[in-house]
Amino acid sequence: MRFARVALGVLGLLYGLVILVAWAGQRHLVYNPDPRKTSPAAAGLDGVEERWVEAADGVRVVA
């Protein structure tokens, strides 16, 4: 019985550690953009044009 309690405690700690690591790295897990810039033609999107849009706060994004 003692072994089962210790095993459950260790498994609980390991589970908690996995949850903590997932929480700490969630931004990297969800949003991991590719830093390389690929043109639409190179991506196989013939007829698509790339445009830069400037927001009111001065941030430029590509569309």
PDBQT receptor file of N, H, CA, C and O in Angstrom, charges set to zero:
ATOM      1  N   MET A   1       0.825  -1.188   0.000  1.00  0.00    +0.000 N 
ATOM      2  CA  MET A   1       0.000   0.000   0.000  1.00  0.00    +0.000 C 
ATOM      3  C   MET A   1       0.872   1.255   0.000  1.00  0.00    +0.000 C 
ATOM      4  O   MET A   1       0.563   2.242  -0.668  1.00  0.00    +0.000 OA
ATOM      5  N   ARG A   2       1.950   1.201   0.748  1.00  0.00    +0.000 N 
ATOM      6  H   ARG A   2       2.201   0.400   1.291  1.00  0.00    +0.000 HD
ATOM      7  CA  ARG A   2       2.854   2.355   0.811  1.00  0.00    +0.000 C 
ATOM      8  C   ARG A   2       3.496   2.596  -0.563  1.00  0.00    +0.000 C 
ATOM      9  O   ARG A   2       3.668   3.742  -0.979  1.00  0.00    +0.000 OA
ATOM     10  N   PHE A   3       3.847   1.510  -1.259  1.00  0.00    +0.000 N 
ATOM     11  H   PHE A   3       3.708   0.579  -0.920  1.00  0.00    +0.000 HD
ATOM     12  CA  PHE A   3       4.448   1.635  -2.587  1.00  0.00    +0.000 C 
ATOM     13  C   PHE A   3       3.485   2.332  -3.548  1.00  0.00    +0.000 C 
ATOM     14  O   PHE A   3       3.902   3.169  -4.349  1.00  0.00    +0.000 OA
ATOM     15  N   ALA A   4       2.210   1.992  -3.470  1.00  0.00    +0.000 N 
ATOM     16  H   ALA A   4       1.871   1.313  -2.820  1.00  0.00    +0.000 HD
ATOM     17  CA  ALA A   4       1.212   2.591  -4.352  1.00  0.00    +0.000 C 
ATOM     18  C   ALA A   4       1.100   4.088  -4.088  1.00  0.00    +0.000 C 
ATOM     19  O   ALA A   4       0.999   4.876  -5.028  1.00  0.00    +0.000 OA
ATOM     20  N   ARG A   5       1.116   4.493  -2.807  1.00  0.00    +0.000 N 
ATOM     21  H   ARG A   5       1.197   3.853  -2.043  1.00  0.00    +0.000 HD
ATOM     22  CA  ARG A   5       1.047   5.912  -2.477  1.00  0.00    +0.000 C 
ATOM     23  C   ARG A   5       2.276   6.657  -2.974  1.00  0.00    +0.000 C 
ATOM     24  O   ARG A   5       2.158   7.762  -3.504  1.00  0.00    +0.000 OA
ATOM     25  N   VAL A   6       3.447   6.069  -2.809  1.00  0.00    +0.000 N 
ATOM     26  H   VAL A   6       3.543   5.172  -2.378  1.00  0.00    +0.000 HD
ATOM     27  CA  VAL A   6       4.680   6.698  -3.282  1.00  0.00    +0.000 C 
ATOM     28  C   VAL A   6       4.668   6.788  -4.808  1.00  0.00    +0.000 C 
ATOM     29  O   VAL A   6       5.029   7.821  -5.371  1.00  0.00    +0.000 OA
ATOM     30  N   ALA A   7       4.257   5.715  -5.476  1.00  0.00    +0.000 N 
ATOM     31  H   ALA A   7       3.964   4.875  -5.019  1.00  0.00    +0.000 HD
ATOM     32  CA  ALA A   7       4.206   5.709  -6.938  1.00  0.00    +0.000 C 
ATOM     33  C   ALA A   7       3.220   6.762  -7.443  1.00  0.00    +0.000 C 
ATOM     34  O   ALA A   7       3.516   7.478  -8.400  1.00  0.00    +0.000 OA
ATOM     35  N   LEU A   8       2.052   6.863  -6.809  1.00  0.00    +0.000 N 
ATOM     36  H   LEU A   8       1.811   6.281  -6.032  1.00  0.00    +0.000 HD
ATOM     37  CA  LEU A   8       1.081   7.881  -7.205  1.00  0.00    +0.000 C 
ATOM     38  C   LEU A   8       1.623   9.282  -6.940  1.00  0.00    +0.000 C 
ATOM     39  O   LEU A   8       1.374  10.198  -7.723  1.00  0.00    +0.000 OA
ATOM     40  N   GLY A   9       2.347   9.455  -5.866  1.00  0.00    +0.000 N 
ATOM     41  H   GLY A   9       2.550   8.711  -5.230  1.00  0.00    +0.000 HD
ATOM     42  CA  GLY A   9       2.948  10.752  -5.578  1.00  0.00    +0.000 C 
ATOM     43  C   GLY A   9       3.984  11.136  -6.623  1.00  0.00    +0.000 C 
ATOM     44  O   GLY A   9       4.013  12.280  -7.077  1.00  0.00    +0.000 OA
ATOM     45  N   VAL A  10       4.827  10.197  -7.006  1.00  0.00    +0.000 N 
ATOM     46  H   VAL A  10       4.803   9.267  -6.638  1.00  0.00    +0.000 HD
ATOM     47  CA  VAL A  10       5.838  10.460  -8.029  1.00  0.00    +0.000 C 
ATOM     48  C   VAL A  10       5.174  10.755  -9.367  1.00  0.00    +0.000 C 
ATOM     49  O   VAL A  10       5.570  11.688 -10.065  1.00  0.00    +0.000 OA
ATOM     50  N   LEU A  11       4.173   9.969  -9.725  1.00  0.00    +0.000 N 
ATOM     51  H   LEU A  11       3.851   9.211  -9.157  1.00  0.00    +0.000 HD
ATOM     52  CA  LEU A  11       3.446  10.219 -10.974  1.00  0.00    +0.000 C 
ATOM     53  C   LEU A  11       2.752  11.586 -10.947  1.00  0.00    +0.000 C 
ATOM     54  O   LEU A  11       2.709  12.286 -11.959  1.00  0.00    +0.000 OA
ATOM     55  N   GLY A  12       2.221  11.952  -9.803  1.00  0.00    +0.000 N 
ATOM     56  H   GLY A  12       2.257  11.384  -8.981  1.00  0.00    +0.000 HD
ATOM     57  CA  GLY A  12       1.595  13.265  -9.670  1.00  0.00    +0.000 C 
ATOM     58  C   GLY A  12       2.599  14.384  -9.844  1.00  0.00    +0.000 C 
ATOM     59  O   GLY A  12       2.312  15.382 -10.505  1.00  0.00    +0.000 OA
ATOM     60  N   LEU A  13       3.772  14.225  -9.258  1.00  0.00    +0.000 N 
ATOM     61  H   LEU A  13       4.005  13.414  -8.722  1.00  0.00    +0.000 HD
ATOM     62  CA  LEU A  13       4.821  15.236  -9.419  1.00  0.00    +0.000 C 
ATOM     63  C   LEU A  13       5.289  15.329 -10.873  1.00  0.00    +0.000 C 
ATOM     64  O   LEU A  13       5.494  16.427 -11.390  1.00  0.00    +0.000 OA
ATOM     65  N   LEU A  14       5.456  14.191 -11.526  1.00  0.00    +0.000 N 
ATOM     66  H   LEU A  14       5.289  13.299 -11.105  1.00  0.00    +0.000 HD
ATOM     67  CA  LEU A  14       5.852  14.198 -12.929  1.00  0.00    +0.000 C 
ATOM     68  C   LEU A  14       4.782  14.858 -13.795  1.00  0.00    +0.000 C 
ATOM     69  O   LEU A  14       5.103  15.630 -14.699  1.00  0.00    +0.000 OA
ATOM     70  N   TYR A  15       3.524  14.559 -13.526  1.00  0.00    +0.000 N 
ATOM     71  H   TYR A  15       3.264  13.932 -12.791  1.00  0.00    +0.000 HD
ATOM     72  CA  TYR A  15       2.435  15.180 -14.264  1.00  0.00    +0.000 C 
ATOM     73  C   TYR A  15       2.440  16.695 -14.041  1.00  0.00    +0.000 C 
ATOM     74  O   TYR A  15       2.275  17.467 -14.986  1.00  0.00    +0.000 OA
ATOM     75  N   GLY A  16       2.627  17.106 -12.808  1.00  0.00    +0.000 N 
ATOM     76  H   GLY A  16       2.761  16.478 -12.041  1.00  0.00    +0.000 HD
ATOM     77  CA  GLY A  16       2.704  18.532 -12.500  1.00  0.00    +0.000 C 
ATOM     78  C   GLY A  16       3.866  19.200 -13.213  1.00  0.00    +0.000 C 
ATOM     79  O   GLY A  16       3.733  20.329 -13.685  1.00  0.00    +0.000 OA
ATOM     80  N   LEU A  17       4.993  18.528 -13.300  1.00  0.00    +0.000 N 
ATOM     81  H   LEU A  17       5.101  17.611 -12.916  1.00  0.00    +0.000 HD
ATOM     82  CA  LEU A  17       6.153  19.068 -13.995  1.00  0.00    +0.000 C 
ATOM     83  C   LEU A  17       5.863  19.227 -15.489  1.00  0.00    +0.000 C 
ATOM     84  O   LEU A  17       6.225  20.239 -16.089  1.00  0.00    +0.000 OA
ATOM     85  N   VAL A  18       5.221  18.243 -16.078  1.00  0.00    +0.000 N 
ATOM     86  H   VAL A  18       4.926  17.421 -15.591  1.00  0.00    +0.000 HD
ATOM     87  CA  VAL A  18       4.865  18.329 -17.498  1.00  0.00    +0.000 C 
ATOM     88  C   VAL A  18       3.920  19.503 -17.732  1.00  0.00    +0.000 C 
ATOM     89  O   VAL A  18       4.092  20.252 -18.693  1.00  0.00    +0.000 OA
ATOM     90  N   ILE A  19       2.931  19.669 -16.870  1.00  0.00    +0.000 N 
ATOM     91  H   ILE A  19       2.791  19.060 -16.089  1.00  0.00    +0.000 HD
ATOM     92  CA  ILE A  19       1.987  20.784 -16.993  1.00  0.00    +0.000 C 
ATOM     93  C   ILE A  19       2.719  22.109 -16.831  1.00  0.00    +0.000 C 
ATOM     94  O   ILE A  19       2.440  23.052 -17.571  1.00  0.00    +0.000 OA
ATOM     95  N   LEU A  20       3.638  22.203 -15.895  1.00  0.00    +0.000 N 
ATOM     96  H   LEU A  20       3.865  21.436 -15.294  1.00  0.00    +0.000 HD
ATOM     97  CA  LEU A  20       4.398  23.431 -15.672  1.00  0.00    +0.000 C 
ATOM     98  C   LEU A  20       5.257  23.783 -16.890  1.00  0.00    +0.000 C 
ATOM     99  O   LEU A  20       5.315  24.945 -17.291  1.00  0.00    +0.000 OA
ATOM    100  N   VAL A  21       5.917  22.795 -17.474  1.00  0.00    +0.000 N 
ATOM    101  H   VAL A  21       5.870  21.851 -17.148  1.00  0.00    +0.000 HD
ATOM    102  CA  VAL A  21       6.745  23.034 -18.666  1.00  0.00    +0.000 C 
ATOM    103  C   VAL A  21       5.862  23.449 -19.837  1.00  0.00    +0.000 C 
ATOM    104  O   VAL A  21       6.225  24.353 -20.591  1.00  0.00    +0.000 OA
ATOM    105  N   ALA A  22       4.710  22.806 -20.001  1.00  0.00    +0.000 N 
ATOM    106  H   ALA A  22       4.416  22.072 -19.389  1.00  0.00    +0.000 HD
ATOM    107  CA  ALA A  22       3.797  23.172 -21.083  1.00  0.00    +0.000 C 
ATOM    108  C   ALA A  22       3.277  24.593 -20.885  1.00  0.00    +0.000 C 
ATOM    109  O   ALA A  22       3.167  25.348 -21.851  1.00  0.00    +0.000 OA
ATOM    110  N   TRP A  23       2.963  24.960 -19.667  1.00  0.00    +0.000 N 
ATOM    111  H   TRP A  23       3.052  24.346 -18.882  1.00  0.00    +0.000 HD
ATOM    112  CA  TRP A  23       2.476  26.317 -19.389  1.00  0.00    +0.000 C 
ATOM    113  C   TRP A  23       3.571  27.340 -19.670  1.00  0.00    +0.000 C 
ATOM    114  O   TRP A  23       3.305  28.383 -20.268  1.00  0.00    +0.000 OA
ATOM    115  N   ALA A  24       4.801  27.051 -19.244  1.00  0.00    +0.000 N 
ATOM    116  H   ALA A  24       5.017  26.204 -18.758  1.00  0.00    +0.000 HD
ATOM    117  CA  ALA A  24       5.907  27.993 -19.434  1.00  0.00    +0.000 C 
ATOM    118  C   ALA A  24       6.256  28.148 -20.916  1.00  0.00    +0.000 C 
ATOM    119  O   ALA A  24       6.672  29.226 -21.338  1.00  0.00    +0.000 OA
ATOM    120  N   GLY A  25       6.094  27.101 -21.697  1.00  0.00    +0.000 N 
ATOM    121  H   GLY A  25       5.755  26.225 -21.354  1.00  0.00    +0.000 HD
ATOM    122  CA  GLY A  25       6.470  27.163 -23.106  1.00  0.00    +0.000 C 
ATOM    123  C   GLY A  25       5.291  27.249 -24.051  1.00  0.00    +0.000 C 
ATOM    124  O   GLY A  25       5.435  26.978 -25.243  1.00  0.00    +0.000 OA
ATOM    125  N   GLN A  26       4.117  27.623 -23.537  1.00  0.00    +0.000 N 
ATOM    126  H   GLN A  26       4.001  27.843 -22.569  1.00  0.00    +0.000 HD
ATOM    127  CA  GLN A  26       2.916  27.604 -24.373  1.00  0.00    +0.000 C 
ATOM    128  C   GLN A  26       3.001  28.542 -25.564  1.00  0.00    +0.000 C 
ATOM    129  O   GLN A  26       2.490  28.206 -26.632  1.00  0.00    +0.000 OA
ATOM    130  N   ARG A  27       3.615  29.684 -25.428  1.00  0.00    +0.000 N 
ATOM    131  H   ARG A  27       4.030  29.958 -24.561  1.00  0.00    +0.000 HD
ATOM    132  CA  ARG A  27       3.695  30.614 -26.553  1.00  0.00    +0.000 C 
ATOM    133  C   ARG A  27       4.531  30.001 -27.670  1.00  0.00    +0.000 C 
ATOM    134  O   ARG A  27       4.199  30.137 -28.848  1.00  0.00    +0.000 OA
ATOM    135  N   HIS A  28       5.608  29.331 -27.302  1.00  0.00    +0.000 N 
ATOM    136  H   HIS A  28       5.879  29.221 -26.346  1.00  0.00    +0.000 HD
ATOM    137  CA  HIS A  28       6.453  28.689 -28.308  1.00  0.00    +0.000 C 
ATOM    138  C   HIS A  28       5.737  27.490 -28.935  1.00  0.00    +0.000 C 
ATOM    139  O   HIS A  28       5.911  27.211 -30.121  1.00  0.00    +0.000 OA
ATOM    140  N   LEU A  29       4.937  26.791 -28.144  1.00  0.00    +0.000 N 
ATOM    141  H   LEU A  29       4.795  27.018 -27.180  1.00  0.00    +0.000 HD
ATOM    142  CA  LEU A  29       4.219  25.629 -28.671  1.00  0.00    +0.000 C 
ATOM    143  C   LEU A  29       3.097  26.034 -29.616  1.00  0.00    +0.000 C 
ATOM    144  O   LEU A  29       2.826  25.333 -30.590  1.00  0.00    +0.000 OA
ATOM    145  N   VAL A  30       2.439  27.162 -29.337  1.00  0.00    +0.000 N 
ATOM    146  H   VAL A  30       2.660  27.732 -28.546  1.00  0.00    +0.000 HD
ATOM    147  CA  VAL A  30       1.303  27.583 -30.141  1.00  0.00    +0.000 C 
ATOM    148  C   VAL A  30       1.746  28.398 -31.345  1.00  0.00    +0.000 C 
ATOM    149  O   VAL A  30       1.267  28.171 -32.456  1.00  0.00    +0.000 OA
ATOM    150  N   TYR A  31       2.655  29.347 -31.137  1.00  0.00    +0.000 N 
ATOM    151  H   TYR A  31       3.044  29.531 -30.235  1.00  0.00    +0.000 HD
ATOM    152  CA  TYR A  31       3.042  30.265 -32.201  1.00  0.00    +0.000 C 
ATOM    153  C   TYR A  31       4.542  30.171 -32.409  1.00  0.00    +0.000 C 
ATOM    154  O   TYR A  31       5.319  30.715 -31.624  1.00  0.00    +0.000 OA
ATOM    155  N   ASN A  32       4.941  29.495 -33.444  1.00  0.00    +0.000 N 
ATOM    156  H   ASN A  32       4.310  29.053 -34.081  1.00  0.00    +0.000 HD
ATOM    157  CA  ASN A  32       6.355  29.337 -33.750  1.00  0.00    +0.000 C 
ATOM    158  C   ASN A  32       6.553  29.681 -35.227  1.00  0.00    +0.000 C 
ATOM    159  O   ASN A  32       6.634  28.790 -36.072  1.00  0.00    +0.000 OA
ATOM    160  N   PRO A  33       6.631  30.989 -35.533  1.00  0.00    +0.000 N 
ATOM    161  CA  PRO A  33       6.707  31.377 -36.946  1.00  0.00    +0.000 C 
ATOM    162  C   PRO A  33       8.035  30.990 -37.593  1.00  0.00    +0.000 C 
ATOM    163  O   PRO A  33       9.066  30.899 -36.927  1.00  0.00    +0.000 OA
ATOM    164  N   ASP A  34       7.986  30.770 -38.883  1.00  0.00    +0.000 N 
ATOM    165  H   ASP A  34       7.149  30.844 -39.424  1.00  0.00    +0.000 HD
ATOM    166  CA  ASP A  34       9.180  30.475 -39.663  1.00  0.00    +0.000 C 
ATOM    167  C   ASP A  34       9.852  31.797 -40.005  1.00  0.00    +0.000 C 
ATOM    168  O   ASP A  34       9.229  32.634 -40.657  1.00  0.00    +0.000 OA
ATOM    169  N   PRO A  35      11.094  32.021 -39.595  1.00  0.00    +0.000 N 
ATOM    170  CA  PRO A  35      11.738  33.315 -39.824  1.00  0.00    +0.000 C 
ATOM    171  C   PRO A  35      12.104  33.555 -41.291  1.00  0.00    +0.000 C 
ATOM    172  O   PRO A  35      12.398  34.688 -41.673  1.00  0.00    +0.000 OA
ATOM    173  N   ARG A  36      12.088  32.509 -42.112  1.00  0.00    +0.000 N 
ATOM    174  H   ARG A  36      11.849  31.589 -41.802  1.00  0.00    +0.000 HD
ATOM    175  CA  ARG A  36      12.408  32.688 -43.521  1.00  0.00    +0.000 C 
ATOM    176  C   ARG A  36      11.230  33.312 -44.251  1.00  0.00    +0.000 C 
ATOM    177  O   ARG A  36      10.078  32.951 -44.011  1.00  0.00    +0.000 OA
ATOM    178  N   LYS A  37      11.522  34.245 -45.140  1.00  0.00    +0.000 N 
ATOM    179  H   LYS A  37      12.458  34.538 -45.335  1.00  0.00    +0.000 HD
ATOM    180  CA  LYS A  37      10.480  34.903 -45.925  1.00  0.00    +0.000 C 
ATOM    181  C   LYS A  37      10.365  34.181 -47.266  1.00  0.00    +0.000 C 
ATOM    182  O   LYS A  37      11.352  34.037 -47.987  1.00  0.00    +0.000 OA
ATOM    183  N   THR A  38       9.161  33.732 -47.593  1.00  0.00    +0.000 N 
ATOM    184  H   THR A  38       8.359  33.849 -47.007  1.00  0.00    +0.000 HD
ATOM    185  CA  THR A  38       8.908  33.020 -48.842  1.00  0.00    +0.000 C 
ATOM    186  C   THR A  38       7.945  33.839 -49.688  1.00  0.00    +0.000 C 
ATOM    187  O   THR A  38       6.905  34.286 -49.203  1.00  0.00    +0.000 OA
ATOM    188  N   SER A  39       8.287  34.030 -50.921  1.00  0.00    +0.000 N 
ATOM    189  H   SER A  39       9.132  33.667 -51.315  1.00  0.00    +0.000 HD
ATOM    190  CA  SER A  39       7.398  34.773 -51.818  1.00  0.00    +0.000 C 
ATOM    191  C   SER A  39       6.186  33.910 -52.152  1.00  0.00    +0.000 C 
ATOM    192  O   SER A  39       6.264  32.683 -52.094  1.00  0.00    +0.000 OA
ATOM    193  N   PRO A  40       5.061  34.546 -52.503  1.00  0.00    +0.000 N 
ATOM    194  CA  PRO A  40       3.876  33.757 -52.874  1.00  0.00    +0.000 C 
ATOM    195  C   PRO A  40       4.135  32.827 -54.060  1.00  0.00    +0.000 C 
ATOM    196  O   PRO A  40       3.630  31.704 -54.085  1.00  0.00    +0.000 OA
ATOM    197  N   ALA A  41       4.917  33.282 -55.041  1.00  0.00    +0.000 N 
ATOM    198  H   ALA A  41       5.327  34.194 -55.020  1.00  0.00    +0.000 HD
ATOM    199  CA  ALA A  41       5.206  32.437 -56.209  1.00  0.00    +0.000 C 
ATOM    200  C   ALA A  41       6.007  31.200 -55.797  1.00  0.00    +0.000 C 
ATOM    201  O   ALA A  41       5.764  30.104 -56.301  1.00  0.00    +0.000 OA
ATOM    202  N   ALA A  42       6.965  31.380 -54.878  1.00  0.00    +0.000 N 
ATOM    203  H   ALA A  42       7.163  32.270 -54.468  1.00  0.00    +0.000 HD
ATOM    204  CA  ALA A  42       7.768  30.239 -54.416  1.00  0.00    +0.000 C 
ATOM    205  C   ALA A  42       6.919  29.256 -53.609  1.00  0.00    +0.000 C 
ATOM    206  O   ALA A  42       7.246  28.072 -53.521  1.00  0.00    +0.000 OA
ATOM    207  N   ALA A  43       5.833  29.750 -53.023  1.00  0.00    +0.000 N 
ATOM    208  H   ALA A  43       5.568  30.712 -53.094  1.00  0.00    +0.000 HD
ATOM    209  CA  ALA A  43       4.934  28.888 -52.250  1.00  0.00    +0.000 C 
ATOM    210  C   ALA A  43       3.874  28.243 -53.137  1.00  0.00    +0.000 C 
ATOM    211  O   ALA A  43       3.013  27.511 -52.649  1.00  0.00    +0.000 OA
ATOM    212  N   GLY A  44       3.937  28.516 -54.447  1.00  0.00    +0.000 N 
ATOM    213  H   GLY A  44       4.636  29.111 -54.843  1.00  0.00    +0.000 HD
ATOM    214  CA  GLY A  44       2.991  27.911 -55.370  1.00  0.00    +0.000 C 
ATOM    215  C   GLY A  44       1.688  28.680 -55.485  1.00  0.00    +0.000 C 
ATOM    216  O   GLY A  44       0.678  28.125 -55.918  1.00  0.00    +0.000 OA
ATOM    217  N   LEU A  45       1.697  29.959 -55.100  1.00  0.00    +0.000 N 
ATOM    218  H   LEU A  45       2.517  30.410 -54.748  1.00  0.00    +0.000 HD
ATOM    219  CA  LEU A  45       0.490  30.786 -55.165  1.00  0.00    +0.000 C 
ATOM    220  C   LEU A  45       0.593  31.750 -56.339  1.00  0.00    +0.000 C 
ATOM    221  O   LEU A  45       0.802  32.948 -56.152  1.00  0.00    +0.000 OA
ATOM    222  N   ASP A  46       0.447  31.228 -57.530  1.00  0.00    +0.000 N 
ATOM    223  H   ASP A  46       0.277  30.254 -57.682  1.00  0.00    +0.000 HD
ATOM    224  CA  ASP A  46       0.525  32.052 -58.729  1.00  0.00    +0.000 C 
ATOM    225  C   ASP A  46      -0.636  33.045 -58.751  1.00  0.00    +0.000 C 
ATOM    226  O   ASP A  46      -1.769  32.701 -58.413  1.00  0.00    +0.000 OA
ATOM    227  N   GLY A  47      -0.341  34.273 -59.149  1.00  0.00    +0.000 N 
ATOM    228  H   GLY A  47       0.579  34.553 -59.424  1.00  0.00    +0.000 HD
ATOM    229  CA  GLY A  47      -1.366  35.297 -59.227  1.00  0.00    +0.000 C 
ATOM    230  C   GLY A  47      -1.617  36.018 -57.913  1.00  0.00    +0.000 C 
ATOM    231  O   GLY A  47      -2.486  36.887 -57.848  1.00  0.00    +0.000 OA
ATOM    232  N   VAL A  48      -0.879  35.678 -56.870  1.00  0.00    +0.000 N 
ATOM    233  H   VAL A  48      -0.173  34.971 -56.924  1.00  0.00    +0.000 HD
ATOM    234  CA  VAL A  48      -1.037  36.336 -55.572  1.00  0.00    +0.000 C 
ATOM    235  C   VAL A  48       0.050  37.382 -55.434  1.00  0.00    +0.000 C 
ATOM    236  O   VAL A  48       1.213  37.131 -55.749  1.00  0.00    +0.000 OA
ATOM    237  N   GLU A  49      -0.334  38.551 -54.964  1.00  0.00    +0.000 N 
ATOM    238  H   GLU A  49      -1.278  38.756 -54.708  1.00  0.00    +0.000 HD
ATOM    239  CA  GLU A  49       0.605  39.662 -54.825  1.00  0.00    +0.000 C 
ATOM    240  C   GLU A  49       0.825  39.952 -53.343  1.00  0.00    +0.000 C 
ATOM    241  O   GLU A  49      -0.110  39.912 -52.543  1.00  0.00    +0.000 OA
ATOM    242  N   GLU A  50       2.057  40.242 -52.997  1.00  0.00    +0.000 N 
ATOM    243  H   GLU A  50       2.816  40.275 -53.646  1.00  0.00    +0.000 HD
ATOM    244  CA  GLU A  50       2.407  40.559 -51.616  1.00  0.00    +0.000 C 
ATOM    245  C   GLU A  50       2.304  42.065 -51.396  1.00  0.00    +0.000 C 
ATOM    246  O   GLU A  50       2.829  42.846 -52.190  1.00  0.00    +0.000 OA
ATOM    247  N   ARG A  51       1.633  42.472 -50.328  1.00  0.00    +0.000 N 
ATOM    248  H   ARG A  51       1.207  41.838 -49.683  1.00  0.00    +0.000 HD
ATOM    249  CA  ARG A  51       1.480  43.891 -50.014  1.00  0.00    +0.000 C 
ATOM    250  C   ARG A  51       1.882  44.149 -48.569  1.00  0.00    +0.000 C 
ATOM    251  O   ARG A  51       1.641  43.324 -47.688  1.00  0.00    +0.000 OA
ATOM    252  N   TRP A  52       2.496  45.304 -48.337  1.00  0.00    +0.000 N 
ATOM    253  H   TRP A  52       2.691  45.974 -49.052  1.00  0.00    +0.000 HD
ATOM    254  CA  TRP A  52       2.825  45.747 -46.982  1.00  0.00    +0.000 C 
ATOM    255  C   TRP A  52       1.775  46.749 -46.536  1.00  0.00    +0.000 C 
ATOM    256  O   TRP A  52       1.452  47.677 -47.278  1.00  0.00    +0.000 OA
ATOM    257  N   VAL A  53       1.249  46.578 -45.360  1.00  0.00    +0.000 N 
ATOM    258  H   VAL A  53       1.511  45.824 -44.758  1.00  0.00    +0.000 HD
ATOM    259  CA  VAL A  53       0.219  47.447 -44.807  1.00  0.00    +0.000 C 
ATOM    260  C   VAL A  53       0.774  48.077 -43.539  1.00  0.00    +0.000 C 
ATOM    261  O   VAL A  53       1.344  47.388 -42.693  1.00  0.00    +0.000 OA
ATOM    262  N   GLU A  54       0.604  49.398 -43.410  1.00  0.00    +0.000 N 
ATOM    263  H   GLU A  54       0.140  49.957 -44.097  1.00  0.00    +0.000 HD
ATOM    264  CA  GLU A  54       1.072  50.079 -42.208  1.00  0.00    +0.000 C 
ATOM    265  C   GLU A  54      -0.129  50.425 -41.339  1.00  0.00    +0.000 C 
ATOM    266  O   GLU A  54      -1.082  51.058 -41.793  1.00  0.00    +0.000 OA
ATOM    267  N   ALA A  55      -0.067  49.999 -40.086  1.00  0.00    +0.000 N 
ATOM    268  H   ALA A  55       0.707  49.484 -39.717  1.00  0.00    +0.000 HD
ATOM    269  CA  ALA A  55      -1.152  50.275 -39.145  1.00  0.00    +0.000 C 
ATOM    270  C   ALA A  55      -1.030  51.695 -38.615  1.00  0.00    +0.000 C 
ATOM    271  O   ALA A  55      -0.024  52.364 -38.851  1.00  0.00    +0.000 OA
ATOM    272  N   ALA A  56      -2.043  52.155 -37.905  1.00  0.00    +0.000 N 
ATOM    273  H   ALA A  56      -2.860  51.612 -37.713  1.00  0.00    +0.000 HD
ATOM    274  CA  ALA A  56      -2.062  53.509 -37.371  1.00  0.00    +0.000 C 
ATOM    275  C   ALA A  56      -0.917  53.761 -36.391  1.00  0.00    +0.000 C 
ATOM    276  O   ALA A  56      -0.452  54.892 -36.246  1.00  0.00    +0.000 OA
ATOM    277  N   ASP A  57      -0.465  52.696 -35.718  1.00  0.00    +0.000 N 
ATOM    278  H   ASP A  57      -0.842  51.777 -35.836  1.00  0.00    +0.000 HD
ATOM    279  CA  ASP A  57       0.623  52.863 -34.756  1.00  0.00    +0.000 C 
ATOM    280  C   ASP A  57       2.011  52.718 -35.386  1.00  0.00    +0.000 C 
ATOM    281  O   ASP A  57       3.017  52.727 -34.677  1.00  0.00    +0.000 OA
ATOM    282  N   GLY A  58       2.067  52.587 -36.701  1.00  0.00    +0.000 N 
ATOM    283  H   GLY A  58       1.249  52.580 -37.277  1.00  0.00    +0.000 HD
ATOM    284  CA  GLY A  58       3.346  52.525 -37.403  1.00  0.00    +0.000 C 
ATOM    285  C   GLY A  58       3.881  51.131 -37.636  1.00  0.00    +0.000 C 
ATOM    286  O   GLY A  58       4.929  50.979 -38.263  1.00  0.00    +0.000 OA
ATOM    287  N   VAL A  59       3.209  50.121 -37.159  1.00  0.00    +0.000 N 
ATOM    288  H   VAL A  59       2.357  50.245 -36.650  1.00  0.00    +0.000 HD
ATOM    289  CA  VAL A  59       3.657  48.745 -37.357  1.00  0.00    +0.000 C 
ATOM    290  C   VAL A  59       3.343  48.328 -38.786  1.00  0.00    +0.000 C 
ATOM    291  O   VAL A  59       2.229  48.536 -39.267  1.00  0.00    +0.000 OA
ATOM    292  N   ARG A  60       4.332  47.734 -39.470  1.00  0.00    +0.000 N 
ATOM    293  H   ARG A  60       5.237  47.566 -39.079  1.00  0.00    +0.000 HD
ATOM    294  CA  ARG A  60       4.135  47.258 -40.844  1.00  0.00    +0.000 C 
ATOM    295  C   ARG A  60       3.970  45.749 -40.832  1.00  0.00    +0.000 C 
ATOM    296  O   ARG A  60       4.738  45.023 -40.201  1.00  0.00    +0.000 OA
ATOM    297  N   VAL A  61       2.942  45.293 -41.551  1.00  0.00    +0.000 N 
ATOM    298  H   VAL A  61       2.318  45.882 -42.064  1.00  0.00    +0.000 HD
ATOM    299  CA  VAL A  61       2.706  43.862 -41.681  1.00  0.00    +0.000 C 
ATOM    300  C   VAL A  61       2.578  43.529 -43.158  1.00  0.00    +0.000 C 
ATOM    301  O   VAL A  61       2.207  44.376 -43.971  1.00  0.00    +0.000 OA
ATOM    302  N   VAL A  62       2.885  42.304 -43.487  1.00  0.00    +0.000 N 
ATOM    303  H   VAL A  62       3.186  41.616 -42.827  1.00  0.00    +0.000 HD
ATOM    304  CA  VAL A  62       2.788  41.866 -44.876  1.00  0.00    +0.000 C 
ATOM    305  C   VAL A  62       1.470  41.111 -45.042  1.00  0.00    +0.000 C 
ATOM    306  O   VAL A  62       1.074  40.311 -44.195  1.00  0.00    +0.000 OA
ATOM    307  N   ALA A  63       0.818  41.391 -46.147  1.00  0.00    +0.000 N 
ATOM    308  H   ALA A  63       1.140  42.041 -46.835  1.00  0.00    +0.000 HD
ATOM    309  CA  ALA A  63      -0.461  40.725 -46.426  1.00  0.00    +0.000 C 
ATOM    310  C   ALA A  63      -0.437  40.164 -47.825  1.00  0.00    +0.000 C 
ATOM    311  O   ALA A  63      -1.416  39.561 -48.266  1.00  0.00    +0.000 OA
TER     312      ALA A  63
